[in-house]
Amino acid sequence: MSSIDNVKRALRHRNYRLYTAGNSVSLIGTWLQRVAVGWLAWRLTHSGTWLGLIAVADLVPTLLASPIAGAWADRADRVKVLRVTQIIAMAQAAILALLTSTGRIDIETLFILTLVLGIANAVNQPARLALVPNLVERRDIGAAVAINALVFHGARFVGPAIAGAVIAWSGASLAFLLNALSYLGFIVALGWIRVAAEAPVARRHLLRESLEGYAYVLRHPGIRPIFLLFAATSLALRGFIELFPGFADQVFGRGAQGLAWLVATVGLGAVCGGLWMVGRSSIRGLTSLIINNSLLLCLAGLGFAATGIYWLALPCVFLCGFAMVVTGIAAQTLIQNAVAPAMRGRVLGLYGMIFRAGPALNALILGMLSSEIGLRPPVAAGAAICLFAWGGARLNQAAIARALESDAQEMPAASDIPSA
């Protein structure tokens, strides 16, 4: 089946069309703001440590909140959770726009407001990930995950490209305002989505349910090693993207426009990876893709750290974007296939914790090291560490594939599966 056929099949579902349309607009604004926040933090401090701290404020709340948020996503109305958190995010962007336009922003206030957004996103993410099977049939989950990645990384290309021009023309405040406005479309779309009520489940202590998610992942012979591989790459390397403002200014001397194109090139690579993945109609071979592209990520990260030439760095970050989205789509598809329906929110909450909090902690570590030894050596060291994690996964590839890729044809339709 072709990529176009897979896309058409997923988008024939009304709820998923609404979700995708609203999300597309919102994510462009999100990437506008992310570039503007990074650039504003760098201009206020010229500090790699502060870049890391801002990344921590945005992403580390996931580390603390995702286990509870995952359990909550298994028992709450996921559409309502998304709608409330989007309203909070819109208010945060509007406040940022006001403070920046009036010259009242400082790095401490920027940190606090970024932390507020990070908390909202930590609550939002498990519900967002677990909602997908409620919007499409089971057989279309792989295509839906790939489309989500295309939307996210397409925005990662378009948003930064717009951000470079907006920041150069009018400053960061306009970028924040545009982001605030972009949430309106998604909030309206969520109001139109109608998801069938799910079967009631016994309510236990929320913390106990969260711990059950950890135990489930640790026992699962396929999900556990995939989580360990992604934890290693997230904690050692993936956070280097958060240091792009420093690379754009200090290493390459390209300013805000150079920063925008670094981020956009990662997004372009991710879009290409997503287009490649959306054509896949089977989960067979996805484990191999995860492991092979983890190696590609390590090598591309080493190449980026090794060069001080801007036009050589861009292909490296393109490959990083490609590898990250291929591994992400493959992992989400395999997890959605293998996870017990009642554990979906909790397991995907842990997945989101690794993918958001891991790079944030990595960015903080890299930023602190960069203040002592420069930006490039810490990134190279992180890529080298990831090579060891890749080697361990490669040795167990066959066993992981058996645990995650079996019985794919026997999965029931989404309407037959209670997700909590």
C-alpha positions in Angstrom: 0.0 0.0 0.0 1.3 3.5 -0.9 2.0 6.4 1.4 -1.0 8.2 -0.1 -3.3 5.3 0.5 -2.2 5.0 4.1 -2.7 8.8 4.7 -6.2 8.7 3.1 -7.2 5.7 5.2 -6.2 7.4 8.4 -7.8 10.7 7.5 -11.1 9.2 6.5 -11.9 9.2 10.2 -13.7 12.5 11.1 -12.3 12.9 14.6 -8.7 12.3 13.4 -9.2 14.9 10.6 -10.3 17.5 13.1 -7.5 16.7 15.5 -4.9 16.9 12.7 -6.2 20.1 11.3 -6.2 21.9 14.6 -2.9 20.4 15.8 -1.2 21.5 12.6 -1.9 25.2 13.2 -1.0 25.0 16.8 2.3 23.3 16.3 3.5 26.0 13.9 3.0 28.5 16.7 4.7 26.2 19.2 7.8 26.1 17.1 7.7 29.8 16.5 7.8 30.3 20.3 10.5 27.6 20.9 12.9 29.4 18.6 12.0 32.8 20.1 12.4 31.6 23.7 15.8 30.0 22.9 17.0 33.2 21.2 15.7 35.5 23.9 17.3 33.4 26.6 20.7 33.6 24.8 20.4 37.3 24.2 19.5 38.0 27.8 22.4 35.9 29.2 24.8 34.6 26.5 25.1 31.5 28.8 25.0 27.9 27.8 24.0 27.0 31.3 20.9 29.2 31.1 20.0 27.6 27.7 20.1 24.3 29.6 18.0 25.6 32.5 15.3 26.9 30.1 15.2 23.5 28.4 14.9 22.0 31.9 12.0 24.3 32.7 10.2 23.3 29.5 10.8 19.6 29.6 11.7 18.3 33.1 8.2 18.7 34.5 7.5 15.7 32.4 9.9 13.7 34.5 7.8 14.5 37.6 4.3 14.7 36.3 4.2 12.1 33.5 3.7 9.0 35.7 0.7 10.5 37.4 -0.5 12.1 34.2 -0.3 8.8 32.4 -2.5 7.1 35.1 -4.9 10.1 34.8 -5.0 9.6 31.0 -6.2 6.0 31.6 -9.2 7.2 33.6 -10.0 10.8 32.4 -11.7 12.4 29.3 -8.6 12.8 27.2 -10.2 15.4 24.9 -11.1 17.6 27.9 -7.5 17.3 29.3 -6.1 18.5 26.0 -8.6 21.4 25.8 -7.8 22.7 29.3 -4.0 22.4 28.8 -4.2 24.2 25.5 -6.0 27.1 27.1 -3.3 27.4 29.8 -0.6 27.3 27.1 -2.4 30.1 25.1 -2.5 32.3 28.3 1.3 31.6 28.9 2.1 32.7 25.3 0.0 35.9 25.7 1.7 36.9 28.9 5.1 36.3 27.3 4.1 38.5 24.4 3.0 41.3 26.8 6.1 41.2 29.0 8.5 41.1 26.1 6.8 43.9 24.1 7.0 46.2 27.2 10.6 45.4 28.0 9.7 43.8 31.4 11.0 40.3 30.6 14.1 39.0 32.4 15.7 35.5 32.4 14.1 34.6 35.7 10.6 35.4 34.5 11.2 33.6 31.3 12.3 30.6 33.3 9.1 30.7 35.4 6.8 31.1 32.4 8.6 28.3 30.6 8.1 26.1 33.6 4.3 26.8 33.6 4.2 25.7 29.9 6.3 22.6 30.8 3.8 21.6 33.5 0.9 22.0 31.1 2.7 19.9 28.4 3.6 17.2 31.0 -0.1 16.8 31.8 -1.1 17.1 28.1 1.3 14.6 26.5 0.1 11.2 27.9 -3.5 12.1 27.0 -2.4 13.3 23.5 -0.5 10.1 22.8 -3.2 7.8 24.2 -6.0 9.5 22.3 -4.8 8.3 18.9 -6.3 4.8 19.1 -9.7 6.5 20.0 -9.6 8.5 16.8 -8.8 5.8 14.2 -9.2 2.1 13.7 -6.6 -0.2 15.1 -5.1 -1.0 11.7 -4.6 2.7 11.0 -2.6 3.5 14.1 0.8 3.2 12.4 -0.3 5.7 9.7 -1.9 8.0 12.3 1.4 8.0 14.3 3.4 8.8 11.2 1.0 11.6 10.2 1.3 13.1 13.7 5.1 13.0 13.3 4.8 14.6 9.8 2.6 17.4 11.3 4.9 17.9 14.2 8.1 18.0 12.2 6.6 19.9 9.3 5.8 22.6 11.9 9.3 22.2 13.1 10.4 23.2 9.6 7.8 25.9 8.9 7.7 27.5 12.4 11.5 28.2 12.7 11.7 29.5 9.2 8.9 32.0 10.0 10.5 32.7 13.4 13.8 33.8 11.9 12.0 36.5 9.8 9.6 37.5 12.6 12.4 37.9 15.2 14.6 39.9 12.7 11.7 42.1 11.7 9.8 42.7 15.0 11.5 40.8 17.8 10.4 37.9 20.0 7.2 39.4 21.2 5.4 39.0 17.9 6.4 35.4 17.8 4.8 34.8 21.2 1.6 36.6 20.1 1.3 34.5 17.0 1.7 31.4 19.1 -1.0 32.5 21.4 -3.4 33.0 18.4 -2.4 29.6 16.9 -4.0 27.7 19.9 -7.5 28.9 19.0 -7.8 26.6 16.0 -6.9 23.5 18.1 -9.2 24.4 20.9 -12.1 24.8 18.5 -11.2 21.5 16.8 -11.1 19.7 20.1 -14.6 21.0 20.9 -15.9 19.3 17.7 -14.4 15.9 18.4 -16.8 13.3 19.7 -15.2 10.2 21.2 -17.3 7.2 22.4 -17.6 6.7 26.1 -15.2 4.0 27.4 -16.0 1.1 29.7 -15.8 2.2 33.4 -12.9 0.7 35.3 -12.2 0.3 39.0 -10.6 3.3 40.5 -7.5 2.7 42.7 -4.9 5.0 44.2 -3.4 7.1 41.4 0.1 6.7 42.6 -0.3 2.9 42.8 -1.6 2.9 39.2 1.4 4.9 38.2 3.8 2.4 39.8 2.0 -0.4 37.9 3.0 1.4 34.7 6.7 1.2 35.7 6.4 -2.4 36.7 4.7 -3.3 33.4 7.4 -1.7 31.3 10.2 -3.4 33.4 8.6 -6.8 32.9 7.9 -6.5 29.2 10.6 -8.2 27.1 10.2 -5.8 24.2 9.2 -2.5 25.6 11.9 -2.5 28.3 14.9 -2.7 26.0 13.4 -0.1 23.7 12.9 2.3 26.6 16.4 1.7 27.8 17.9 2.5 24.4 15.8 5.7 24.1 16.7 6.7 27.7 20.4 6.4 26.8 20.1 8.5 23.6 17.9 11.1 25.3 20.1 11.6 28.3 23.4 11.6 26.4 22.7 13.3 23.0 19.2 14.4 22.0 19.4 17.6 24.1 22.1 19.1 21.9 19.4 20.7 19.8 18.5 22.9 22.8 22.1 24.4 22.5 21.5 25.5 18.9 21.3 29.2 19.9 24.9 29.0 21.2 26.1 27.0 18.2 24.5 29.5 15.8 26.1 32.5 17.5 29.5 31.3 18.9 30.5 28.4 16.7 29.0 29.4 13.3 28.6 33.2 13.7 25.2 33.1 12.0 22.9 34.8 14.5 19.1 34.4 14.7 18.7 33.4 11.1 21.4 30.8 11.4 19.6 29.4 14.5 16.3 29.3 12.6 17.8 27.3 9.8 19.5 24.9 12.1 16.2 24.1 13.8 14.3 24.1 10.4 16.8 21.7 8.9 16.3 19.2 11.8 12.6 19.6 11.0 13.1 19.0 7.2 15.1 15.8 8.0 12.2 14.7 10.3 9.6 15.4 7.6 11.6 13.3 5.1 11.8 10.5 7.7 8.0 10.8 8.4 7.2 10.6 4.7 9.3 7.5 4.4 7.6 5.9 7.4 4.0 6.8 6.4 4.2 4.4 3.5 4.8 1.4 5.7 1.7 -0.8 6.2 3.3 -3.4 8.4 5.1 -3.4 11.7 7.5 -6.1 10.6 11.1 -4.7 10.6 10.4 -1.7 12.8 12.7 -3.0 15.5 15.5 -3.1 12.9 14.7 0.5 11.9 14.9 1.7 15.5 18.3 0.2 16.0 19.8 1.2 12.7 18.6 4.8 12.9 19.9 5.0 16.5 23.3 4.3 15.0 22.7 7.0 12.3 21.8 9.5 15.1 25.0 8.8 16.9 27.2 9.2 13.8 25.4 12.3 12.7 25.8 13.8 16.1 29.5 13.1 16.0 29.7 14.8 12.6 27.9 17.9 13.9 30.3 18.2 16.8 33.4 17.7 14.7 32.8 20.5 12.3 32.9 24.3 12.7 31.6 24.8 9.1 28.0 25.8 9.0 27.2 24.2 5.6 28.7 20.9 6.8 26.7 21.1 10.0 23.4 21.4 8.2 23.5 17.9 6.6 24.4 16.4 10.0 21.4 17.9 11.7 19.2 16.9 8.7 20.3 13.3 9.4 19.7 13.7 13.1 16.1 14.8 12.4 15.6 11.9 10.0 16.9 9.4 12.5 14.9 10.8 15.4 11.6 10.8 13.7 12.1 7.3 12.2 12.9 5.9 15.6 10.1 7.8 17.3 7.4 6.6 14.8 8.7 3.0 14.9 8.8 3.0 18.7 5.3 4.5 19.1 3.8 2.1 16.6 5.4 -1.0 18.2 4.4 0.2 21.7 0.8 0.8 20.6 0.7 -2.6 19.1 2.3 -4.5 22.1 0.9 -2.6 25.1 -2.1 -3.9 27.1 -5.0 -1.5 26.4 -5.6 -0.8 30.1 -1.9 0.3 30.5 -1.7 2.5 27.4 -1.8 5.9 29.1 0.7 5.0 31.7 3.2 3.4 29.3 2.9 6.3 26.8 3.3 8.7 29.7 6.6 7.0 30.6 7.5 7.2 26.9 6.8 10.9 26.9 8.8 11.3 30.1 11.9 9.8 28.4 11.5 11.9 25.2 10.9 15.2 26.9 12.7 15.1 30.3 15.7 13.1 29.0 16.8 15.7 26.4 16.1 18.5 28.9 18.5 16.9 31.5 21.0 16.3 28.7 20.7 19.9 27.5 21.4 21.1 31.1 24.5 18.8 31.4 25.8 19.8 28.0 25.2 23.5 28.7 27.1 23.4 32.0 30.0 21.5 30.4 30.0 24.0 27.5 30.7 26.8 29.9 33.9 25.0 30.8 35.1 23.3 27.7 33.1 24.8 24.8 30.0 23.6 23.0 31.4 20.9 20.7 33.3 18.4 23.0 30.3 17.6 25.2 28.2 16.8 22.2 30.9 14.5 20.8 31.2 12.7 24.1 27.4 12.2 24.3 27.3 10.7 20.8 30.1 8.3 21.8 28.2 7.2 24.9 25.2 6.5 22.7 27.2 4.1 20.5 27.6 1.8 23.5 23.8 1.8 24.1 23.3 1.0 20.4 25.7 -1.9 20.7 23.7 -3.5 23.5 20.4 -3.1 21.7 21.9 -4.5 18.5 23.0 -7.7 20.3 19.4 -8.3 21.5 17.7 -7.2 18.3 16.1 -10.6 17.5 14.6 -11.0 20.9 13.2 -7.5 21.0 11.6 -8.0 17.5 9.9 -11.2 18.7 8.4 -9.5 21.6 7.1 -6.4 19.8 6.3 -7.5 16.2 4.3 -10.7 16.8 0.5 -11.2 16.4 0.1 -7.9 14.5 -2.6 -9.2 12.3 -4.7 -10.3 15.2 -5.1 -6.9 16.9 -8.8 -6.0 17.2 -10.4 -2.7 16.1 -10.0 0.3 18.3 -13.7 0.4 19.0 -13.4 -3.0 20.6 -10.7 -2.0 23.0 -11.2 -0.1 26.2 -8.2 2.1 26.7 -8.5 2.1 30.5 
